[in-house]
Amino acid sequence: MKAAYQEYRKCQAELKSLDMDEEQKNREMAFLEFEINEIEKAALVPGEDEELEKQYRKLSMDGELSIPSRVPTPLPGMTVREQEKLWERLFVSFPE
């Protein structure tokens, strides 16, 4: 009788872990869907990051890049793209 109860408890624990694995899989799936949507909304252009890096280096080397007195701070809950747009608005004021 004791062995049967132990087997029952073992099966019960395994079933519970499978349920938790399914929940974890669902969370991971939701996160990946969110990431895909963010990447698609960003409307990335090939070479865009290299061009921005080049502009940043040029401005830094020329001494034209100065830190403004008030740097915009991303708000909690902002998407990466919203943060990028915030920084783009900041750097538009710097001449090339």
C-alpha positions as CSV (number, residue, x, y, z in Angstrom):
1,M,0.0,0.0,0.0
2,K,2.8,2.4,0.9
3,A,4.5,1.8,-2.5
4,A,1.3,2.5,-4.4
5,Y,0.8,5.8,-2.4
6,Q,4.4,6.8,-3.2
7,E,3.9,6.1,-6.9
8,Y,0.7,8.2,-6.8
9,R,2.5,11.1,-5.2
10,K,5.3,10.8,-7.8
11,C,2.8,10.8,-10.6
12,Q,1.0,13.8,-9.1
13,A,4.3,15.8,-8.8
14,E,5.1,14.9,-12.4
15,L,1.7,16.1,-13.6
16,K,2.1,19.3,-11.7
17,S,5.6,19.9,-13.3
18,L,4.1,19.3,-16.7
19,D,1.4,21.9,-16.1
20,M,4.1,24.4,-15.0
21,D,6.1,23.7,-18.1
22,E,3.1,24.5,-20.2
23,E,2.6,27.8,-18.4
24,Q,6.3,28.6,-18.9
25,K,6.0,27.7,-22.6
26,N,2.9,30.0,-22.9
27,R,4.8,32.9,-21.2
28,E,7.8,32.4,-23.4
29,M,5.6,32.3,-26.5
30,A,3.9,35.6,-25.5
31,F,7.3,37.2,-24.9
32,L,8.6,36.1,-28.3
33,E,5.4,37.4,-30.0
34,F,5.9,40.7,-28.2
35,E,9.6,40.9,-29.4
36,I,8.6,40.1,-33.0
37,N,6.0,42.8,-32.9
38,E,8.5,45.3,-31.5
39,I,11.0,44.5,-34.2
40,E,8.4,44.8,-36.9
41,K,7.1,48.1,-35.6
42,A,10.7,49.5,-35.4
43,A,10.7,49.5,-39.3
44,L,14.5,49.0,-39.2
45,V,16.5,50.1,-42.2
46,P,19.6,48.1,-43.2
47,G,22.7,50.0,-42.2
48,E,20.8,52.5,-40.1
49,D,22.7,51.7,-36.9
50,E,26.0,52.0,-38.6
51,E,25.1,55.4,-40.0
52,L,24.0,56.6,-36.6
53,E,27.2,55.4,-35.1
54,K,29.2,57.2,-37.8
55,Q,27.3,60.4,-37.2
56,Y,27.9,60.1,-33.4
57,R,31.6,59.5,-33.8
58,K,31.9,62.5,-36.2
59,L,30.1,64.8,-33.8
60,S,32.1,63.5,-30.9
61,M,35.5,64.0,-32.6
62,D,34.5,67.5,-33.9
63,G,33.7,68.5,-30.4
64,E,30.2,69.5,-31.6
65,L,28.5,66.9,-29.4
66,S,27.6,68.2,-26.1
67,I,25.4,66.8,-23.4
68,P,22.3,68.9,-23.0
69,S,21.4,70.1,-19.5
70,R,18.2,68.0,-19.6
71,V,18.6,64.6,-21.1
72,P,15.2,63.0,-21.8
73,T,14.7,60.0,-19.5
74,P,12.6,57.1,-20.8
75,L,9.4,56.6,-18.9
76,P,8.6,53.2,-17.4
77,G,6.7,51.2,-19.9
78,M,8.1,52.9,-23.0
79,T,9.0,50.6,-25.9
80,V,12.5,50.4,-27.3
81,R,11.2,52.2,-30.4
82,E,9.6,55.0,-28.3
83,Q,12.9,55.5,-26.5
84,E,14.8,55.6,-29.8
85,K,12.4,58.2,-31.2
86,L,13.0,60.2,-28.0
87,W,16.7,60.2,-28.6
88,E,16.3,60.9,-32.3
89,R,14.4,64.1,-31.4
90,L,17.2,65.1,-29.1
91,F,19.9,64.6,-31.8
92,V,18.0,66.4,-34.6
93,S,19.0,69.6,-33.0
94,F,22.7,68.9,-33.5
95,P,24.1,70.1,-36.9
96,E,25.9,67.6,-39.0
